[in-house]
Amino acid sequence: MTNPIVRVIQDFAIAEQVRDDFLAAGFSKDAVVLSPIGDEAGPGQSNFTVGDSSEAKGGTDYKDVFQPEGDVHGACILKIMAVDASEEDMANAIFARHHAAAPHAISAQGVP
């Protein structure tokens, strides 16, 4: 087995498409691990996103009171567990086709 191949994809919908491409290429579900970054409530969601109506809190709601400033959702880590060199090559080709960035490349760019 080769080392895991890890890429960061900034948009959850695109990450799901990339995951689907890996599954269509023959990778097993266990070999394709998609994880959201920094959101314990799951991809594309926040805790208390619905909140109360404005009337219930005297004119405030989730966005006014609880939503963190700069609250952005969607970035994901996609990890591929290739079993051999040919799967590793295929994984790198799929990632390249989708312009998925290696984590160290994003850190060098200063992207959170």
Residue pairs with C-beta under 8 A, 6 or more apart in sequence:
1 81
1 82
1 83
1 84
2 82
2 83
2 84
2 85
2 87
2 88
4 79
4 80
4 81
4 82
5 79
5 80
5 82
5 88
5 91
5 92
5 95
6 77
6 78
6 79
6 80
6 102
6 103
7 77
7 78
7 95
7 100
7 101
7 102
7 103
8 37
8 75
8 76
8 77
8 78
8 100
8 101
8 102
8 103
8 106
9 15
9 18
9 75
9 76
9 78
9 98
9 100
9 101
10 74
10 75
10 111
11 74
11 75
12 36
12 43
12 44
12 73
12 74
12 75
12 76
13 74
14 98
15 34
15 43
15 74
15 76
15 78
16 34
17 98
18 78
18 94
18 95
18 98
18 100
19 32
19 34
19 78
21 94
21 97
21 98
22 31
22 32
22 80
22 91
22 94
23 29
23 32
25 90
25 94
27 80
27 87
27 91
30 81
31 80
31 81
31 82
31 83
31 87
32 78
32 79
32 80
32 81
33 78
33 79
33 80
33 81
34 76
34 77
34 78
35 76
35 77
35 78
35 79
36 42
36 43
36 44
36 73
36 74
36 75
36 76
37 75
37 76
37 77
38 75
39 45
39 46
39 73
40 47
41 47
43 73
43 74
43 76
44 73
44 74
45 73
46 62
46 67
46 71
46 73
47 66
48 62
48 66
49 62
50 62
51 57
51 61
51 62
51 63
51 65
51 66
52 61
52 62
53 61
54 60
54 61
57 65
77 103
78 95
78 100
80 87
80 91
80 95
82 88
82 90
82 91
